[in-house]
């Protein structure tokens, strides 16, 4: 006796060797033996050899017209033998029954399985939909294959170009286009990024890096949904000061300006004036919604994506010659010993006389020239006074820092400025110890600390940055945290520190400015009038969202700076460079802020200067291969190697 049975979803035939109860021992055509349960047996036959039966059954299955079979089946559930009688016009022979079963089982679109050997014809509407889907997939498969063949010849399909960045950044891995791209790249032994660059689907590595960032974080574009912006400004007193700002030449969002006024008693009053964009909006309005979504201005060499619309920025930026609203902090100072006598915060109009640019003054305003009163430049006297007070403020901070158990801060880590012109990059280095940088930094720290205390004294929550709080490990204590209550920032040497001086480009500063304005305008009732109340869940949400956005934007800025560093290497055809060890297996070039992993320096101390051969670099994955040539006897200042202190801006 022979059996036609189902095993693990497949149909098999074999000869019965023995039967024990409800089970058979069956020998398959290849000689293998298997145990078959009686419930899995679909046909028993004698006249045919198992191999012959399966061969004839497959031939019959291939001749059965599915559409006709579906019509014959009707709407009721049926067994394959019942349908066989109807289809063949007689009780089916074993090979006919087996062939029919093979055909039914292979057509799940036409027939739904209801049990072993039992089926039900699919409803007409469902069948048509399924067949349409199959035909669509077939057509897509044809197109996919055409795309693959086209890409193998080095041509990126025109129809796929609008999806190029999506295919790289956030592809639909079930999509035909992605499957075609990966199939072609596998055949060509390349990556999708390099293939698109080679075929022109992506113009350049720069476009690749920028477009992927924009696709993920600015999917609706970098523009603003405002055609015209009307900003009501309240009537404010006009300050009787000659203010000036100090910024890089590329700065357009000018948040801060300074003034120095001599008082009749011989003291001086230093004014630190911060742009007041919080006056033109409130939490929840249209402009705030966009600013809150972006959280900060995104910076990259040669370009930026502003947090606020340009038209709005123009109303509040502290540009020269214009009367602008500002939140001003005045500090009365004894000029003899630079001690702080009093502070006052007010809301007013100021008129900036001039926007000084670091690029024009840094070679003139040096420590030596300031000490010897040399050089001529605008607001020379005021800058001299600010320099003396900045040095005094720094001493106060360093004493406070040491009281927290920290070493004096060293600000020898360099900053780098990137300037682009016609695709060429210039990278300029400026030390943080430069007087103008130190003046701005010290005054910003003073403002952020003073206004942080102002909010704390008024019982108004704000967004603070703290460092060293708690009793955790040393590494944990060095971590800078954002929170909504005042706490020491031990690294900066202040009792509290709130970001408040960049409201045109950081949402945290804008939020703090709303809270500060409430303190100015409402005094003791500020907690009732401030937009954000103590333990406000919305304020916690802002802190979390800003922290996330700030991390993303910083990583992107670092990535784009690395790209332009590699462009600088190519532009100058640099093949050998000096570097400094900044930590285990990592060096940084001395001329540009390019870091390179180099296991060969593992045994060298931090700050050791080395000479490298730059073998090759890649603008797509931003990698650099280098070889250690020489270890210098000269050791750089440890802080030149790497700084763990927070950058103040």
C-alpha positions in Angstrom: 0.0 0.0 0.0 1.2 3.5 -0.9 0.3 6.8 0.8 0.0 10.4 -0.3 0.4 12.5 2.9 1.3 15.9 4.3 4.4 16.4 6.4 5.6 19.8 7.7 3.5 21.7 5.1 4.7 19.6 2.1 3.0 16.8 0.3 4.9 13.5 0.0 4.4 9.9 -1.2 5.8 6.7 0.0 5.3 3.0 0.5 4.0 1.6 3.8 6.3 -0.8 5.5 4.3 -1.4 8.6 1.3 -0.1 10.5 1.1 0.2 14.3 -2.2 1.5 15.5 -2.8 5.0 14.0 0.7 5.3 12.7 2.5 4.1 9.6 6.2 3.4 8.9 6.7 4.7 5.4 9.7 4.4 3.0 10.1 7.5 0.8 11.3 7.3 -2.8 14.8 8.2 -1.8 15.0 5.3 0.7 14.5 7.4 3.8 12.0 6.1 6.3 9.6 8.3 8.3 6.7 7.9 10.7 3.3 9.1 9.4 0.3 9.7 11.5 -3.0 8.4 10.1 -4.6 11.9 10.3 -1.9 13.2 7.9 -2.8 10.7 5.2 -4.8 12.2 2.4 -4.8 9.3 -0.2 -4.2 5.6 -0.1 -3.4 3.8 -3.4 -2.0 0.6 -4.8 -1.8 0.8 -8.6 0.9 3.5 -8.9 4.5 3.8 -8.0 5.0 6.7 -5.5 7.4 8.5 -7.9 5.1 8.0 -10.9 2.1 9.3 -8.9 3.9 12.4 -7.8 5.2 13.1 -11.3 1.8 12.7 -12.9 0.2 14.7 -10.1 2.5 17.7 -10.7 1.8 17.5 -14.4 -2.0 17.5 -13.8 -1.6 20.4 -11.3 0.1 22.5 -13.9 -2.7 22.0 -16.4 -5.5 23.0 -14.1 -7.0 26.5 -14.8 -7.4 28.3 -11.5 -10.1 30.7 -12.7 -12.2 27.8 -14.0 -11.5 25.8 -10.8 -12.6 28.7 -8.7 -15.9 29.0 -10.6 -16.5 25.3 -10.2 -15.8 25.4 -6.4 -18.8 27.6 -5.5 -19.2 29.4 -2.2 -19.4 26.5 0.2 -16.5 24.7 2.0 -15.4 21.5 0.2 -12.9 18.7 0.4 -10.5 18.2 -2.5 -12.1 14.9 -3.4 -15.5 16.5 -3.7 -14.2 19.2 -5.9 -12.3 16.6 -7.9 -15.5 14.8 -8.8 -17.1 18.1 -9.9 -14.0 19.3 -11.8 -13.0 16.0 -13.6 -16.6 14.8 -14.1 -15.8 11.5 -12.3 -14.4 10.3 -9.1 -10.8 11.4 -9.4 -8.0 8.9 -9.8 -5.2 9.0 -7.3 -2.9 11.1 -9.5 -5.8 13.5 -10.4 -6.8 13.9 -6.7 -3.2 14.5 -5.8 -2.7 17.0 -8.6 -5.9 18.9 -7.7 -4.7 19.0 -4.1 -1.3 20.4 -5.1 -3.0 23.1 -7.2 -5.4 24.1 -4.4 -2.6 24.2 -1.9 -0.4 26.4 -4.1 -3.2 29.0 -4.7 -4.0 30.5 -1.3 -5.3 33.7 -3.1 -8.0 31.6 -4.8 -8.7 29.1 -2.0 -8.6 29.5 1.8 -7.5 26.4 3.7 -10.0 25.2 6.2 -8.4 21.9 7.4 -6.4 19.0 6.0 -7.7 18.5 2.4 -10.5 21.1 2.9 -10.8 24.5 1.3 -13.2 27.4 0.6 -13.1 29.6 -2.5 -12.2 33.2 -1.8 -15.0 35.7 -2.2 -15.0 37.5 -5.6 -14.2 40.9 -4.2 -11.3 39.6 -2.1 -10.0 37.6 -5.0 -9.9 40.6 -7.3 -8.2 42.7 -4.7 -5.6 40.0 -4.1 -5.0 39.4 -7.8 -4.6 43.2 -8.3 -2.0 43.3 -5.5 -0.1 40.3 -7.1 -0.1 42.0 -10.5 1.2 45.2 -8.9 4.0 43.4 -7.1 4.8 41.7 -10.4 5.0 45.0 -12.2 7.1 46.5 -9.4 9.4 43.6 -9.5 9.9 44.2 -13.3 10.6 47.9 -12.6 12.9 47.0 -9.7 14.9 44.7 -12.0 15.1 47.5 -14.6 16.4 49.9 -11.9 19.0 47.4 -10.9 20.3 46.8 -14.4 20.3 50.6 -15.0 22.4 51.2 -11.8 24.8 48.5 -12.8 25.7 50.6 -15.8 26.5 53.5 -13.5 23.3 55.5 -14.0 21.0 56.5 -11.1 17.4 56.1 -12.3 15.7 59.5 -12.8 12.6 58.4 -11.0 14.6 57.6 -7.9 16.4 60.9 -7.6 13.6 62.6 -5.5 14.0 59.8 -3.0 17.9 59.9 -2.9 18.3 61.4 0.5 15.4 59.4 2.0 17.0 56.2 0.7 20.2 57.1 2.6 18.8 58.6 5.8 15.5 56.9 6.5 14.7 54.3 3.8 11.6 52.2 3.5 13.4 48.9 3.5 10.4 47.1 2.0 10.2 49.6 -0.8 11.2 48.7 -4.4 13.6 51.5 -4.7 15.6 50.6 -1.6 15.7 46.9 -2.6 16.9 47.9 -6.1 19.6 50.2 -4.6 21.0 47.6 -2.2 20.9 44.9 -4.8 22.8 47.1 -7.3 25.3 48.2 -4.7 25.9 44.6 -3.6 26.6 43.7 -7.2 28.9 46.7 -7.7 30.6 46.2 -4.3 30.0 49.7 -3.1 27.9 51.6 -0.6 24.7 53.6 -1.4 26.4 56.8 -0.4 29.4 56.4 -2.6 27.2 55.1 -5.5 25.0 58.2 -5.3 28.0 60.5 -5.2 29.6 58.8 -8.2 26.4 58.9 -10.2 25.5 62.5 -9.3 22.3 61.6 -7.4 24.0 63.5 -4.5 26.1 66.5 -5.6 28.9 66.3 -3.0 29.9 64.9 0.4 28.9 68.3 1.8 25.4 68.0 0.4 25.3 64.4 1.7 26.0 65.4 5.3 23.8 68.5 5.2 20.9 67.0 3.5 20.7 64.0 5.8 20.7 66.3 8.8 17.9 68.5 7.3 15.9 65.5 6.2 15.8 64.1 9.8 15.5 67.3 11.8 14.0 69.8 9.4 11.7 67.7 7.2 9.5 70.7 6.4 12.5 72.9 5.4 14.3 75.6 7.2 12.0 78.4 6.3 9.4 80.0 8.6 5.6 79.9 8.1 5.2 83.6 8.4 4.8 86.0 5.5 4.9 89.2 7.5 5.7 89.7 11.2 4.3 92.6 13.2 6.0 93.0 16.6 4.5 95.4 19.2 7.1 97.0 21.3 6.1 98.8 24.6 7.1 102.4 25.3 10.4 102.2 27.2 12.8 104.8 28.6 15.9 105.4 26.5 19.2 104.7 28.2 21.7 107.6 28.2 24.7 105.4 27.3 27.1 104.9 24.4 26.8 101.1 23.9 29.0 98.9 21.7 29.1 95.2 20.9 32.0 92.8 20.5 31.4 89.9 18.1 32.8 87.8 15.3 32.5 89.3 11.8 29.9 86.7 10.8 27.6 87.4 13.8 24.1 88.7 12.8 22.2 87.7 15.9 23.8 90.3 18.2 22.5 89.4 21.7 24.7 91.6 23.9 26.3 95.1 24.1 28.3 97.0 26.7 28.6 100.5 28.0 30.8 102.3 30.6 29.7 105.5 32.3 31.8 107.5 34.7 29.9 108.6 37.8 30.5 112.0 39.6 31.8 110.2 42.7 34.7 108.6 40.7 33.1 105.2 40.4 32.0 103.7 37.0 28.8 102.1 36.0 29.2 99.1 33.6 26.2 98.3 31.5 25.6 94.9 30.1 22.7 95.1 27.6 21.0 91.9 26.4 18.6 91.9 23.5 14.9 91.5 24.6 13.0 89.3 22.0 10.8 88.0 24.9 9.0 91.4 24.6 7.6 90.5 21.2 6.1 87.1 22.0 4.6 85.0 24.8 4.7 81.2 25.4 2.2 79.5 23.1 2.0 82.1 20.3 2.9 81.3 16.7 6.5 82.5 16.8 7.1 80.9 20.1 5.9 77.6 18.7 8.5 77.7 16.0 11.3 78.7 18.4 10.3 76.0 20.8 10.3 73.4 18.0 13.9 74.4 17.0 15.2 75.2 20.5 18.3 76.9 19.2 20.1 78.3 16.2 22.0 75.6 14.3 25.6 76.6 13.5 27.9 75.1 10.9 30.9 76.6 9.1 29.7 79.2 6.6 26.0 79.0 7.4 23.4 78.6 10.1 19.7 77.8 10.6 18.3 80.5 12.9 15.9 79.8 15.8 13.8 82.9 15.0 12.8 84.4 11.7 15.1 86.9 10.2 12.5 89.7 10.2 12.0 89.1 13.9 15.7 89.0 14.7 16.1 92.3 12.8 13.7 94.0 15.3 15.7 92.9 18.3 19.3 92.4 17.3 21.6 95.1 18.7 22.7 96.5 15.4 24.6 99.8 15.3 22.6 103.0 14.9 19.3 101.5 15.8 17.2 102.0 19.0 16.5 98.5 20.4 14.8 97.2 23.5 17.2 95.5 26.0 17.3 94.0 29.4 20.2 95.8 31.0 22.3 94.9 34.0 24.2 97.8 35.5 27.1 97.2 37.9 28.5 100.1 39.9 32.2 99.5 40.4 34.9 101.1 42.5 37.5 101.8 39.8 40.3 101.9 42.4 40.0 98.3 43.4 37.4 96.9 41.0 35.1 95.9 43.8 31.4 95.6 43.0 29.3 98.1 44.8 25.8 97.6 43.5 23.7 96.1 40.7 20.5 97.1 39.0 18.4 95.4 36.3 16.0 97.3 34.1 14.1 97.2 30.8 14.9 100.0 28.4 15.8 101.1 24.9 19.5 101.4 24.1 21.2 102.7 20.9 24.4 100.8 20.0 27.0 103.2 18.6 29.1 100.6 16.9 29.4 96.8 16.4 33.1 96.0 17.0 34.4 92.9 15.3 36.9 90.6 16.9 38.6 90.0 13.5 39.5 93.7 13.3 40.6 94.3 16.8 42.2 91.1 18.3 45.7 91.9 16.9 45.5 95.4 18.4 43.7 94.7 21.7 46.4 92.5 23.3 47.4 92.2 27.0 50.6 94.0 26.3 48.9 96.9 24.5 46.3 97.2 27.2 49.0 97.3 29.9 51.0 100.0 28.0 48.0 101.9 26.7 49.1 101.4 23.1 47.0 101.3 19.9 44.0 103.3 18.7 40.6 101.7 18.3 36.9 102.6 19.1 35.9 102.7 22.7 39.5 102.2 23.8 39.0 103.7 27.3 35.8 101.7 27.9 37.5 98.5 26.9 40.4 99.2 29.2 38.0 99.6 32.1 36.2 96.4 31.2 39.5 94.6 30.9 40.5 95.6 34.5 37.1 94.6 35.9 37.0 91.3 33.9 40.4 90.4 35.5 39.0 91.2 38.9 35.9 89.2 38.3 38.0 86.3 37.1 40.0 86.3 40.4 36.8 86.3 42.4 35.5 83.3 40.4 38.8 81.4 40.7 38.8 81.9 44.5 35.3 80.5 44.6 36.3 77.6 42.3 39.2 76.8 44.6 36.8 76.9 47.6 34.9 74.0 45.9 38.1 72.0 45.9 39.0 72.6 42.2 42.3 73.7 40.7 42.4 77.2 39.1 40.9 77.2 35.6 43.3 77.4 32.7 41.8 78.9 29.5 44.6 78.0 27.1 42.4 75.8 24.9 42.1 77.4 21.5 38.9 78.3 19.6 38.7 78.0 15.8 36.7 80.1 13.4 35.8 78.8 9.9 35.3 81.2 7.0 34.1 80.0 3.6 34.5 81.8 0.3 33.8 80.3 -3.1 34.2 76.8 -1.7 37.5 77.5 -0.1 37.8 77.4 3.7 40.0 79.5 6.0 40.4 78.3 9.6 41.7 80.8 12.1 42.8 80.0 15.6 42.1 82.3 18.6 43.1 81.6 22.1 40.5 82.0 24.8 43.0 84.1 26.8 42.7 86.9 24.3 41.5 90.1 26.2 38.3 90.7 24.2 37.2 87.1 24.5 37.9 87.2 28.3 36.0 90.4 28.7 32.9 89.1 26.9 33.1 85.7 28.8 33.5 87.3 32.2 30.6 89.8 31.7 28.4 87.0 30.4 29.2 84.8 33.4 28.5 87.8 35.7 25.1 88.4 34.0 24.0 84.8 34.1 25.0 84.4 37.7 23.4 87.7 38.8 20.1 87.0 37.0 20.1 83.4 38.2 20.2 84.9 41.8 17.5 87.4 40.8 15.1 84.6 39.8 16.0 82.6 42.9 15.4 85.6 45.3 12.0 86.2 43.7 10.9 82.6 44.0 10.7 82.3 40.2 11.9 79.1 38.6 14.4 79.3 35.7 16.7 77.1 33.6 20.1 76.7 35.3 23.3 74.9 34.5 25.1 73.4 37.4 28.3 71.4 37.9 29.6 69.5 40.9 26.3 69.1 42.8 25.9 65.9 44.8 28.2 63.3 46.4 28.8 61.0 43.4 32.0 60.1 41.7 34.5 62.7 40.4 33.4 62.1 36.9 29.7 62.6 37.9 30.5 65.8 39.7 32.2 67.2 36.6 29.1 66.6 34.5 27.2 69.8 33.6 23.5 69.4 34.2 20.4 71.5 33.3 17.8 72.0 36.0 15.0 74.3 37.1 16.4 75.4 40.4 19.6 77.3 41.4 22.7 75.3 42.2 26.4 76.0 42.2 28.4 75.7 39.0 31.7 74.7 40.6 33.7 74.7 37.3 32.8 78.4 36.7 33.1 79.3 40.3 29.7 80.8 40.8 26.8 79.9 43.2 24.3 79.8 40.4 24.4 80.1 36.6 21.5 80.5 34.3 21.8 80.8 30.5 20.2 84.3 29.9 22.5 86.2 27.5 21.6 84.7 24.1 17.8 84.9 23.8 17.9 85.4 20.0 19.5 82.0 19.5 18.8 79.8 22.5 15.3 78.9 23.7 16.5 78.4 27.3 17.7 82.0 27.4 14.4 83.2 25.9 12.5 81.3 28.6 14.7 82.8 31.3 14.2 86.2 29.9 10.4 85.9 30.3 11.0 85.0 33.9 13.5 87.8 34.5 11.0 90.3 33.0 8.4 89.1 35.5 10.9 89.8 38.3 11.6 93.3 36.9 8.0 94.3 36.2 6.1 92.6 39.1 8.6 92.4 42.0 7.3 90.3 44.9 4.3 89.1 42.9 6.6 87.7 40.1 5.8 84.1 41.0 2.2 84.7 40.2 2.9 86.6 37.0 5.8 84.7 35.5 4.8 82.4 32.5 6.4 79.4 34.2 5.5 78.5 37.8 7.4 76.4 40.3 7.4 72.7 39.4 5.9 73.6 36.1 5.8 70.4 34.0 6.1 72.4 30.9 9.4 73.9 32.1 10.8 70.4 32.7 9.7 69.4 29.2 11.6 72.4 27.8 14.8 71.4 29.7 14.6 67.9 28.3 13.8 69.0 24.7 16.6 71.6 24.7 19.1 69.1 26.1 18.3 66.7 23.3 18.3 69.4 20.6 21.5 70.9 21.9 23.2 67.5 21.7 22.0 66.9 18.2 23.0 70.4 16.9 26.5 70.2 18.6 27.2 66.8 17.0 26.1 68.2 13.6 28.3 71.3 14.0 31.3 69.1 15.0 30.6 66.8 12.0 30.5 69.7 9.6 33.7 71.3 11.1 35.4 67.9 10.6 34.3 67.9 7.0 35.7 71.4 6.4 38.9 70.4 8.2 39.3 67.6 5.6 38.6 70.1 2.8 41.3 72.3 4.3 43.8 69.4 4.1 42.9 68.8 0.5 42.9 72.5 -0.3 46.5 72.9 1.1 47.6 69.4 0.1 48.8 68.7 3.6 50.7 65.5 3.9 52.5 66.0 7.2 51.3 67.8 10.2 52.1 68.5 13.9 49.6 67.3 16.5 49.2 67.0 20.2 48.0 64.0 22.2 44.7 64.9 23.9 43.9 61.5 25.4 44.5 57.8 25.0 44.9 57.0 21.3 43.6 60.4 20.2 45.6 63.3 18.8 44.5 66.8 17.5 46.3 68.7 14.8 47.8 72.0 16.1 46.7 74.1 13.1 43.1 73.0 12.8 40.6 71.3 15.2 40.9 67.9 13.6 41.1 64.8 15.9 42.6 61.5 14.7 42.5 58.1 16.4 46.1 56.8 16.5 46.9 53.7 18.6 50.6 54.4 18.3 50.4 57.2 20.8 48.8 55.1 23.5 51.9 55.2 25.7 52.5 58.9 25.3 51.4 61.4 27.9 48.7 63.9 27.3 50.1 67.1 25.8 52.9 65.4 24.0 53.6 66.9 20.6 54.0 64.5 17.6 54.5 64.7 13.9 52.2 62.7 11.6 52.2 61.6 8.0 48.6 62.0 6.8 48.1 59.0 4.5 44.6 59.5 3.3 41.2 61.0 4.3 37.6 60.4 3.3 35.1 63.2 3.1 32.2 60.7 3.1 32.8 58.8 6.3 35.1 61.6 7.6 37.9 59.2 8.5 41.6 60.0 8.5 44.5 57.5 8.3 47.8 58.7 9.7 51.1 57.4 10.7 53.3 58.5 13.6 56.6 59.9 12.3 58.2 61.6 15.3 57.7 62.4 19.0 58.7 65.9 19.8 60.7 66.8 22.9 58.3 69.8 23.3 55.3 69.2 25.4 52.2 71.4 24.9 50.4 73.0 27.8 48.0 70.3 29.2 45.1 72.6 28.5 46.1 73.0 24.9 45.5 69.2 24.6 42.0 69.2 25.9 39.8 71.3 28.2 37.1 69.9 30.4 35.7 73.3 31.4 32.4 74.5 29.9 32.6 77.0 27.1 30.9 80.2 28.0 29.1 82.1 25.3 
